[in-house]
């Protein structure tokens, strides 16, 4: 009976070891499957977040581009307004400086309508401060050539303009007055 009891215990231990081994294998399988599912879930979550981030930055880029376009449009509009004001001021200044009752304006053929509109705006600006009537005519027979006219009135060009203007005075200071000089420019 002792032998039977020892065989039973041995068999029980063997069965318990087998059950424990299968339980450990099953636990490892469950852990592996859980790890795999976790990695898949993490991958999906990371991909979703990546797409959200990309979408967010695409929206930001579009907003920045739109903001740049708006700013550029504003700057262009302001520049156009400045050009129009400068044209009006130029005609008014010319009229004020010349203080002539009659004046003829020469322009390019393609600029005729623009000059005409500008002159019509400038005449009242001349009449108000001077209290004189100005007769301004736009020459429609002789137009200026079609070439581009370059006016350089930048900060960089101002020292050159001043230098050219001051040159006769500098010559006189450096070399003295010259009775033979006919022109001072």
WOURNOR-V750162 format. One record per helix or strand of 2 or more residues. SS is the DSSP state (@ for helix, = for strand). FROM is the first residue (numbers start at 1). TO is the last residue. If there is no record, write none. Layout:
ss->SS from->FROM to->TO
ss->SS from->FROM to->TO
This chain:
ss->@ from->2 to->98
ss->= from->102 to->105
ss->@ from->109 to->130
ss->= from->135 to->138
ss->@ from->155 to->175
